[in-house]
Amino acid sequence: MKYKLTNDIRTLSNGVTLYRIQALRAFGTIKEGALGGWVEGYHNLSHYGNCWVDDSACVFGDACVFDNARISHNAWVHGDACVYGDAQVYANARVYGDAKVYGHARVFGDARIYGHADVYGSADVYDHAGVFGYTRVYEYAEVYGHAGIFGYAQIYGYAQIYGNANVCGCVFEGERK
């Protein structure tokens, strides 16, 4: 085991009880004894790889974090969402529903990823952007500002969707470099 659940408890407004984690050994950039973020149970964070939940971040429900993924700051991952690979979710970002964030993807700021959305590759979703439905954002695409990607949209290549743009139910390919 690489971490344990401590006796430090946090109860969410919906009644879910979370436990602060503590590293039992050094791994990656985490030192033995380091306090981490909050999980509902051992099923939320793998004991394999260098994955970690840090700061005030919360992972609960049937959500899972594994491989080398990192959840930090005030980010929440919940529902049936999964974050894995070398993905990062941080700041006040939320990943939930059946969403997946993986590869080298980053979700941060106040971004929301939910439904059956997939964000992967080296894609970034940030600011107040929302990605939901059955969408895919991948390769080097960026979604930011107050942009919304939903329906069955696919954003990929070097596409940048930003401002108040909404992309729904279509395929959009960015310029390839």
Residue pairs with C-beta under 8 A, 6 or more apart in sequence:
1 24
1 47
2 23
2 24
2 25
2 27
2 47
3 21
3 22
3 23
3 24
3 36
3 45
3 47
4 21
4 22
4 24
5 19
5 20
5 21
5 39
5 41
5 42
6 19
6 20
6 21
6 22
6 35
7 19
8 19
8 20
9 17
9 18
9 19
9 20
10 17
10 18
10 19
10 20
10 38
10 58
11 17
11 18
12 18
12 58
12 60
16 40
16 60
16 61
17 40
18 38
18 39
18 40
18 58
18 60
19 38
19 39
19 40
19 41
20 35
20 36
20 37
20 38
21 35
21 36
21 37
21 38
21 39
21 45
21 53
22 33
22 34
22 35
22 36
23 30
23 31
23 32
23 33
23 34
23 36
23 52
24 32
25 32
26 32
27 50
28 50
28 52
28 68
29 50
30 36
30 50
30 52
36 52
36 53
36 54
36 55
37 53
37 54
37 55
37 56
37 57
37 58
37 59
37 71
37 72
38 53
38 56
38 57
38 58
38 59
38 60
39 45
39 53
39 58
39 59
39 60
40 59
40 60
40 61
43 62
43 64
44 53
44 59
44 60
44 63
44 64
44 65
45 51
45 52
45 53
45 59
45 64
45 65
45 66
46 64
46 65
46 66
46 67
48 66
48 67
49 66
49 67
49 68
50 68
51 65
51 66
51 67
51 68
51 69
51 70
51 84
52 65
52 70
52 71
52 72
53 59
53 65
53 71
53 72
54 70
54 71
54 72
54 73
55 72
55 73
55 74
56 73
56 74
57 71
57 72
57 73
57 74
57 75
57 76
57 77
57 89
57 90
58 75
58 76
58 77
58 78
59 65
59 71
59 76
59 77
59 78
60 76
60 77
60 78
61 78
61 79
61 80
61 96
62 79
62 80
63 77
63 78
63 79
63 80
63 81
63 82
63 83
63 95
63 96
64 81
64 82
64 83
64 84
65 71
65 77
65 82
65 83
65 84
66 82
66 84
67 84
67 85
67 86
67 102
68 85
68 86
69 83
69 84
69 85
69 86
69 87
69 88
69 89
69 101
69 102
70 87
70 88
70 89
70 90
71 77
71 83
71 88
71 89
71 90
72 88
72 89
72 90
73 90
73 91
73 92
74 91
74 92
75 89
75 90
75 91
75 92
75 93
75 94
75 95
75 107
75 108
76 93
76 94
76 95
76 96
77 83
77 89
77 94
77 95
77 96
78 94
78 95
78 96
79 96
79 97
79 98
79 99
79 114
80 97
80 98
81 95
81 96
81 97
81 98
81 99
81 100
81 101
81 113
81 114
82 99
82 100
82 101
82 102
83 89
83 95
83 100
83 101
83 102
84 100
84 101
84 102
85 102
85 103
85 104
85 105
85 120
86 103
86 104
87 101
87 102
87 103
87 104
87 105
87 106
87 107
87 119
87 120
88 105
88 106
88 107
88 108
89 95
89 101
89 106
89 107
89 108
90 106
90 107
90 108
91 108
91 109
91 110
91 126
92 109
92 110
93 107
93 108
93 109
93 110
93 111
93 112
93 113
93 125
93 126
94 111
94 112
94 113
94 114
95 101
95 107
95 112
95 113
95 114
96 113
96 114
97 114
97 115
97 116
97 117
97 132
98 115
98 116
99 113
99 114
99 115
99 116
99 117
99 118
99 119
99 131
99 132
100 117
100 118
100 119
100 120
101 107
101 113
101 118
101 119
101 120
102 118
102 119
102 120
103 120
103 121
103 122
103 123
103 138
104 121
104 122
105 119
105 120
105 121
105 122
105 123
105 124
105 125
105 137
105 138
106 123
106 124
106 125
106 126
107 113
107 119
107 124
107 125
107 126
108 124
108 125
108 126
109 126
109 127
109 128
109 129
109 144
110 127
110 128
111 125
111 126
111 127
111 128
111 129
111 130
111 131
111 143
111 144
112 129
112 130
112 131
112 132
113 119
113 125
113 130
113 131
113 132
114 130
114 131
114 132
115 132
115 133
115 134
115 135
115 150
116 133
116 134
117 131
117 132
117 133
117 134
117 135
117 136
117 137
117 149
118 135
118 136
118 137
118 138
119 125
119 131
119 136
119 137
119 138
120 136
120 137
120 138
121 138
121 139
121 140
121 141
121 156
122 139
122 140
123 137
123 138
123 139
123 140
123 141
123 142
123 143
123 155
123 156
124 141
124 142
124 143
124 144
125 131
125 137
125 142
125 143
125 144
126 142
126 143
126 144
127 144
127 145
127 146
127 162
128 145
128 146
129 143
129 144
129 145
129 146
129 147
129 148
129 149
129 161
129 162
130 147
130 148
130 149
130 150
131 137
131 143
131 148
131 149
131 150
132 148
132 149
132 150
133 149
133 150
133 151
133 152
133 153
133 168
134 151
134 152
135 149
135 150
135 151
135 152
135 153
135 154
135 155
136 153
136 154
136 155
136 156
137 143
137 149
137 154
137 155
137 156
138 154
138 155
138 156
139 156
139 157
139 158
139 174
140 157
140 158
140 174
141 155
141 156
141 157
141 158
141 159
141 160
141 161
141 174
142 159
142 160
142 161
142 162
143 149
143 155
143 160
143 161
143 162
144 160
144 161
144 162
145 162
145 163
145 164
145 165
146 163
146 164
147 161
147 162
147 163
147 164
147 165
147 166
147 167
148 165
148 166
148 167
148 168
149 155
149 161
149 166
149 167
149 168
150 166
150 167
150 168
150 169
151 168
151 169
151 170
152 169
152 170
153 167
153 168
153 169
153 170
153 171
153 172
154 171
154 172
154 173
155 161
155 167
155 172
155 174
156 172
156 173
156 174
157 173
157 174
157 175
157 176
158 174
158 175
158 176
158 177
159 172
159 173
159 174
159 175
160 174
161 167
161 172
